[in-house]
Structure formats: C-alpha cells, structure tokens
C-alpha cells in the first residue's frame, strides 16, 4: 500500500513538472520500466533514487513522503 502512495506522488509531481516517464528515467539513469514499477507501486524506491527524483523535479524530499501534507493549510 505504501509503495503505491510513493508511486502516485512521484507520478503526480512528474506530470506537474512536465516530464514524461522516458524523460525522467533518462535524467535518473534508469530504465522506463523501473520508473514505471516505482510509479505503479510494485518496486520500492531507494532513498538514493528518491533523493535524485526530488532534485530533478526541483521539489523537497519530504514532499514525496506519503502522508506528509502541508498541515498549515488544514487549520
């Protein structure tokens, strides 16, 4: 379940930043199939991969963490 959440968040940010799977996979130096597995939640991303994804997408690492929402906006 948690891997699916990681994957959905990665996919959402990738699309928001205008990357195709191929473009992001190329930037990461991984295959499209590996990125697809991560986005579908069938492969758990390593912390190194998560760090690279965050850097390339120009977001903070904690934005990719499941359950980590901007709590200030909830009040």
Steps between C-alpha positions, in 0.01 A plus 500: 500500500772749597695432180187587300480833682867574425435415137191717469683796653799455269273472196300808602810714550657368178194602300468831685859583405440402136716187478409188308602168654775468242637847567511448876643149467774634271585776749513242780708254298244222543275317258143605432389159626665559839338844529168347398531236772571770757202707383269196507619408847649165409855614581600689814728793413834521679578813698767585243247475216249710696766765559584509128132522404446791739809680368404458135137600560622795708294410805586428862549136590232521770241590235528143372447340841158333525274666752712814510255776413528867563334494840485880521239502225277263698445738790 
